[in-house]
Amino acid sequence: MQSTTSIKAQFNGQFRRFALESNSFDALAATIRSIFTISEALEVRVRYLDDEGDEITISSDAELSSAQTASGCLKISVVALQKEIKQINNAPTSVAIVAEEKEPQVESAIKPRGSKIPDFVREIIKQKKANKAEKPVKAAKPQKSIDNDEKPNRSVHRVRLVAPRDAPDCEEFATNVLFTKSWKLRNVGALPWSTEFKLIKVQKDIGAMSQVDAVPITREVAPNEEYEVNVPMRAPNQPGTYESLWRMTDNEGKKFGPRLICKINVVAEQPDQPSEEEEEFVSTSVASFDRKQLALARKQAREERLKKYEAQVAELKELGYKPNNQYLRLLADFDGDVKRVIAFMAQKKAQAKS
């Protein structure tokens, strides 16, 4: 299917932007020659940077299609080189053949006056040859062994993060709460993923947030297909900010793609403080209620607030907040003004950090 791609090309310090309405590499090369006035005698080479910062050469329709998939605006660099002249087997005999360069001999360097080389010169030449023959040959350097800590070869597979799913970054959790972190990924490479592929933890997370060290891919993922991977996690038992880093690995254990980050804030649960309405109610009726009745009264008051500010609670959830009793009390104090509640909580967090 033909598609239009926005191209930003750079050649010899000049930049041009144009739209390519084709998936043909020949059409791309012809357009580049036209806008930069490149001679047909020169070979056009096109390169771009992929998601991992590697410089990739485009020389075919398939590679151009992969590059178009990798980015909305394709940024390329153009190099024009002299075309190689292939050697013809039936070359004319008049073509000069360059002889292999050899080490100059002492005989050619010395020009005796007569046609005969003096005896003392012959002895010097003979002695130099003998010294050269006796010179010990240097042993070949042993090949450096590849340590396990050295960086392995790059994988040929590619992945792009479409969107983080559950547990958005810096979401607040109470201590020891179980949750699931999900990422939606897309196979932007030319090869499929098998069930031997895994998402692995690449950095030890403080507080042991993740419940596993690796999550296998459960089905084959074809090129340009999306797949959602889920990692079970638990919030640490101490308040603070925590993060866990993950990457994809192929069937040979080579890592590829960007690092996937799970970052959360763990907060200590605060005991519910009665509102002014609850304090007034308790002060007038404390003599006639026991603890069970008091808990029931608080529950009823909370349900009434939930019902009264149902729309505001829904708005807070859409904005990424997790409304609790504190948010409900602030909604009651600010007469349902969501912006004032958010500003108050942000100011409170900033004061706590300082």
C-alpha positions as CSV (number, residue, x, y, z in Angstrom):
1,M,0.0,0.0,0.0
2,Q,1.4,3.4,-1.0
3,S,1.9,6.0,1.7
4,T,3.2,9.5,2.1
5,T,6.2,10.1,4.4
6,S,7.6,13.4,5.5
7,I,11.4,13.4,4.8
8,K,14.0,15.8,6.3
9,A,17.3,15.3,4.3
10,Q,20.8,16.7,5.0
11,F,23.6,16.8,2.4
12,N,26.8,18.7,2.7
13,G,25.4,21.0,5.4
14,Q,22.2,21.7,3.5
15,F,18.8,20.7,4.7
16,R,15.7,20.0,2.6
17,R,12.2,18.9,3.6
18,F,9.8,17.1,1.2
19,A,7.0,14.6,1.1
20,L,7.7,11.1,-0.4
21,E,4.6,9.7,-1.9
22,S,6.1,6.3,-2.5
23,N,7.6,3.3,-0.8
24,S,10.3,2.9,-3.5
25,F,13.9,3.5,-2.7
26,D,14.6,4.5,-6.3
27,A,12.0,7.2,-6.1
28,L,13.6,8.5,-2.9
29,A,17.1,8.5,-4.5
30,A,15.7,10.3,-7.6
31,T,14.1,13.0,-5.4
32,I,17.4,13.5,-3.5
33,R,19.4,13.8,-6.7
34,S,16.9,16.4,-8.0
35,I,16.7,18.7,-4.9
36,F,20.5,18.6,-4.2
37,T,21.6,18.5,-7.9
38,I,23.7,15.3,-7.5
39,S,25.3,13.9,-10.6
40,E,24.3,10.4,-12.0
41,A,28.0,9.6,-11.9
42,L,27.9,9.6,-8.1
43,E,26.3,6.9,-5.9
44,V,23.7,8.1,-3.4
45,R,23.8,6.5,0.0
46,V,21.0,7.2,2.6
47,R,21.3,6.7,6.4
48,Y,19.2,7.4,9.4
49,L,19.3,6.9,13.2
50,D,17.1,4.2,14.7
51,D,15.6,4.2,18.3
52,E,18.8,2.9,19.8
53,G,21.0,5.5,18.2
54,D,22.5,3.2,15.6
55,E,23.1,4.5,12.1
56,I,21.1,2.4,9.6
57,T,21.7,2.4,5.8
58,I,18.7,2.4,3.5
59,S,19.4,0.7,0.2
60,S,16.2,-1.2,-0.7
61,D,12.4,-0.8,-0.6
62,A,12.1,-3.1,2.5
63,E,14.6,-1.0,4.5
64,L,12.9,2.2,3.4
65,S,9.5,0.8,4.6
66,S,11.0,-0.2,8.0
67,A,12.5,3.4,8.3
68,Q,9.1,4.9,7.4
69,T,7.4,2.8,10.1
70,A,10.0,3.8,12.7
71,S,9.2,7.5,12.7
72,G,6.6,10.0,11.7
73,C,9.1,12.4,10.2
74,L,12.1,10.4,8.7
75,K,15.4,12.3,9.2
76,I,18.1,11.1,6.8
77,S,21.7,12.0,5.9
78,V,22.9,11.7,2.3
79,V,26.4,10.9,1.1
80,A,27.4,10.9,-2.6
81,L,30.3,8.6,-3.5
82,Q,32.2,7.9,-6.7
83,K,30.8,4.7,-8.2
84,E,33.1,1.7,-8.2
85,I,34.5,0.7,-11.6
86,K,34.3,-3.1,-12.0
87,Q,37.3,-4.8,-13.4
88,I,36.7,-6.3,-16.9
89,N,38.1,-9.8,-17.5
90,N,38.9,-9.0,-21.1
91,A,40.8,-5.8,-20.4
92,P,43.2,-4.5,-23.1
93,T,46.8,-5.7,-22.8
94,S,47.9,-2.1,-23.0
95,V,46.6,-1.4,-19.5
96,A,49.5,-1.1,-17.1
97,I,49.6,-3.6,-14.2
98,V,50.8,-2.1,-11.0
99,A,53.3,-4.5,-9.4
100,E,53.2,-5.3,-5.8
101,E,55.4,-3.0,-3.8
102,K,58.3,-4.8,-2.3
103,E,60.9,-3.9,0.2
104,P,63.8,-2.1,-1.5
105,Q,66.9,-4.2,-1.9
106,V,70.3,-3.0,-1.0
107,E,71.6,-4.0,-4.4
108,S,69.3,-1.5,-6.1
109,A,70.2,1.2,-3.6
110,I,73.9,0.9,-4.3
111,K,75.1,2.0,-7.7
112,P,78.7,0.7,-8.3
113,R,80.8,2.5,-10.8
114,G,81.4,-0.7,-12.7
115,S,79.2,-3.6,-13.8
116,K,80.6,-5.8,-11.0
117,I,79.6,-5.3,-7.4
118,P,82.6,-5.0,-5.1
119,D,83.2,-7.9,-2.7
120,F,82.9,-5.8,0.5
121,V,79.4,-4.7,-0.7
122,R,78.4,-8.3,-1.2
123,E,79.6,-9.1,2.3
124,I,77.5,-6.3,3.8
125,I,74.4,-7.5,1.9
126,K,75.0,-11.1,3.0
127,Q,75.4,-10.0,6.7
128,K,72.2,-8.0,6.6
129,K,70.3,-11.0,5.2
130,A,71.7,-13.2,7.9
131,N,70.7,-10.8,10.7
132,K,67.2,-10.5,9.3
133,A,66.8,-14.3,9.2
134,E,68.1,-14.7,12.8
135,K,65.7,-12.0,14.1
136,P,63.0,-13.8,16.3
137,V,59.5,-13.7,15.0
138,K,57.1,-11.9,17.4
139,A,54.5,-14.2,18.9
140,A,50.9,-13.3,17.9
141,K,49.1,-11.5,20.6
142,P,46.5,-13.8,22.3
143,Q,42.9,-12.9,21.5
144,K,41.3,-11.0,24.2
145,S,38.7,-13.1,25.9
146,I,35.2,-11.6,26.2
147,D,34.2,-11.2,29.8
148,N,30.7,-11.8,30.9
149,D,30.5,-8.2,32.0
150,E,31.4,-6.8,28.5
151,K,28.5,-5.5,26.4
152,P,27.2,-8.2,24.1
153,N,26.5,-7.8,20.4
154,R,23.3,-5.9,19.6
155,S,20.2,-7.7,18.8
156,V,18.7,-7.5,15.3
157,H,15.2,-7.1,16.8
158,R,13.4,-3.8,17.5
159,V,10.7,-2.7,19.9
160,R,8.9,0.5,20.5
161,L,6.9,1.5,23.6
162,V,3.3,2.4,22.5
163,A,2.0,3.4,25.9
164,P,2.4,2.6,29.6
165,R,-0.8,1.0,30.9
166,D,-1.6,0.4,34.6
167,A,0.3,2.1,37.4
168,P,1.3,5.4,35.7
169,D,4.6,7.0,36.7
170,C,4.7,8.5,40.2
171,E,1.3,7.0,41.2
172,E,0.8,6.9,44.9
173,F,0.5,3.6,46.7
174,A,0.1,2.6,50.3
175,T,2.8,0.3,51.8
176,N,2.8,-3.4,50.8
177,V,0.0,-2.9,48.2
178,L,0.0,-5.4,45.3
179,F,-0.3,-3.9,41.8
180,T,0.4,-4.7,38.2
181,K,2.6,-2.7,35.9
182,S,1.8,-3.0,32.2
183,W,3.4,-1.8,29.0
184,K,2.0,-2.0,25.4
185,L,4.8,-2.7,23.0
186,R,5.1,-2.9,19.2
187,N,7.4,-5.1,17.2
188,V,8.9,-2.5,14.8
189,G,11.6,-4.9,13.5
190,A,11.6,-7.1,10.4
191,L,11.6,-10.4,12.4
192,P,8.9,-11.9,14.6
193,W,9.3,-12.5,18.4
194,S,9.0,-16.1,19.7
195,T,8.0,-17.4,23.0
196,E,11.7,-17.5,24.0
197,F,11.7,-13.7,24.2
198,K,11.5,-12.2,27.7
199,L,11.1,-8.9,29.5
200,I,13.8,-8.9,32.2
201,K,14.7,-6.7,35.1
202,V,18.0,-4.9,34.3
203,Q,18.5,-3.1,37.6
204,K,18.0,-4.2,41.1
205,D,15.1,-2.2,42.4
206,I,15.4,-0.9,46.0
207,G,12.7,-2.4,48.2
208,A,12.2,-5.5,46.0
209,M,9.2,-3.9,44.2
210,S,8.9,-6.6,41.4
211,Q,7.7,-10.0,42.3
212,V,9.6,-11.7,39.4
213,D,12.9,-11.1,37.6
214,A,11.6,-12.0,34.1
215,V,8.3,-12.2,32.3
216,P,8.2,-14.4,29.1
217,I,6.4,-13.5,25.9
218,T,3.4,-16.0,25.8
219,R,2.8,-15.9,22.0
220,E,4.5,-15.1,18.7
221,V,4.5,-11.4,17.9
222,A,4.7,-10.6,14.2
223,P,6.4,-7.5,12.8
224,N,4.3,-4.3,13.4
225,E,2.1,-6.2,15.8
226,E,1.4,-4.9,19.4
227,Y,1.7,-7.0,22.6
228,E,0.9,-6.1,26.2
229,V,3.3,-7.4,28.9
230,N,2.3,-7.4,32.6
231,V,4.6,-7.5,35.6
232,P,3.3,-8.3,39.1
233,M,4.7,-5.9,41.7
234,R,4.3,-4.9,45.3
235,A,4.8,-1.4,46.9
236,P,7.7,-1.5,49.4
237,N,7.0,-1.3,53.2
238,Q,8.6,2.1,53.7
239,P,7.4,5.5,52.3
240,G,9.5,7.0,49.5
241,T,10.0,7.0,45.7
242,Y,11.0,3.8,44.0
243,E,11.7,2.7,40.4
244,S,12.3,-0.6,38.5
245,L,14.0,-0.8,35.1
246,W,13.1,-3.5,32.5
247,R,14.2,-4.4,28.9
248,M,13.3,-6.9,26.2
249,T,15.7,-9.8,25.4
250,D,15.6,-12.1,22.3
251,N,16.1,-15.8,22.1
252,E,19.9,-15.4,22.5
253,G,19.6,-13.3,25.6
254,K,20.6,-10.1,23.8
255,K,18.9,-6.9,25.1
256,F,17.1,-4.6,22.7
257,G,14.8,-1.6,22.8
258,P,14.4,1.2,25.3
259,R,14.4,0.8,29.0
260,L,10.9,0.5,30.5
261,I,10.6,2.3,33.9
262,C,8.1,1.7,36.7
263,K,8.3,4.6,39.2
264,I,5.9,5.0,42.1
265,N,5.6,7.0,45.3
266,V,4.8,5.0,48.5
267,V,3.0,7.0,51.2
268,A,2.2,6.1,54.8
269,E,-1.5,5.7,55.5
270,Q,-2.8,8.5,57.7
271,P,-5.4,7.7,60.3
272,D,-8.7,9.3,59.4
273,Q,-9.4,12.5,61.2
274,P,-13.0,13.5,61.8
275,S,-14.3,16.5,60.0
276,E,-15.9,19.5,61.8
277,E,-19.3,18.1,61.1
278,E,-18.3,14.7,62.6
279,E,-16.7,16.4,65.7
280,E,-19.9,18.4,66.3
281,F,-22.0,15.3,65.9
282,V,-19.8,13.2,68.2
283,S,-19.6,16.0,70.9
284,T,-23.4,16.1,71.2
285,S,-24.0,12.4,71.1
286,V,-20.9,10.7,72.5
287,A,-22.7,9.7,75.7
288,S,-25.2,7.6,73.7
289,F,-22.9,5.9,71.2
290,D,-20.4,3.1,71.7
291,R,-17.4,2.5,69.5
292,K,-19.3,0.4,67.0
293,Q,-22.0,3.0,66.5
294,L,-19.3,5.7,66.1
295,A,-17.6,3.8,63.3
296,L,-20.9,3.3,61.6
297,A,-21.6,7.0,61.8
298,R,-18.2,7.8,60.2
299,K,-18.9,5.3,57.5
300,Q,-22.3,6.9,56.8
301,A,-20.7,10.4,56.7
302,R,-18.1,9.2,54.2
303,E,-20.7,7.6,52.0
304,E,-22.7,10.8,52.0
305,R,-19.6,12.8,50.9
306,L,-19.0,10.2,48.1
307,K,-22.5,10.6,46.9
308,K,-22.4,14.4,47.2
309,Y,-19.1,14.8,45.3
310,E,-19.4,11.8,42.9
311,A,-18.7,14.0,39.9
312,Q,-15.6,15.6,41.5
313,V,-14.2,12.2,42.5
314,A,-14.6,10.9,39.0
315,E,-12.8,14.0,37.7
316,L,-9.9,13.4,40.1
317,K,-9.6,9.8,38.9
318,E,-9.4,10.9,35.3
319,L,-6.6,13.3,36.2
320,G,-4.6,10.3,37.7
321,Y,-5.3,10.8,41.4
322,K,-6.6,8.2,43.8
323,P,-9.2,9.9,46.0
324,N,-9.2,8.8,49.6
325,N,-10.7,10.2,52.8
326,Q,-8.3,13.1,52.8
327,Y,-9.5,14.1,49.3
328,L,-13.1,13.8,50.3
329,R,-12.6,16.0,53.4
330,L,-10.8,18.6,51.2
331,L,-13.7,18.5,48.7
332,A,-16.1,19.2,51.6
333,D,-13.8,22.0,52.9
334,F,-13.5,23.7,49.5
335,D,-17.1,23.2,48.6
336,G,-16.3,20.7,45.7
337,D,-13.6,22.9,44.0
338,V,-11.3,20.3,42.4
339,K,-8.6,22.8,41.4
340,R,-8.3,24.1,45.0
341,V,-8.0,20.5,46.2
342,I,-5.2,19.6,43.7
343,A,-3.3,22.9,44.5
344,F,-3.6,22.2,48.3
345,M,-2.2,18.6,47.9
346,A,0.6,19.8,45.7
347,Q,1.6,22.5,48.1
348,K,1.5,20.0,51.0
349,K,3.8,17.5,49.1
350,A,6.2,20.3,48.3
351,Q,6.4,21.4,51.9
352,A,7.0,17.8,53.0
353,K,9.9,17.4,50.6
354,S,11.6,20.6,51.7
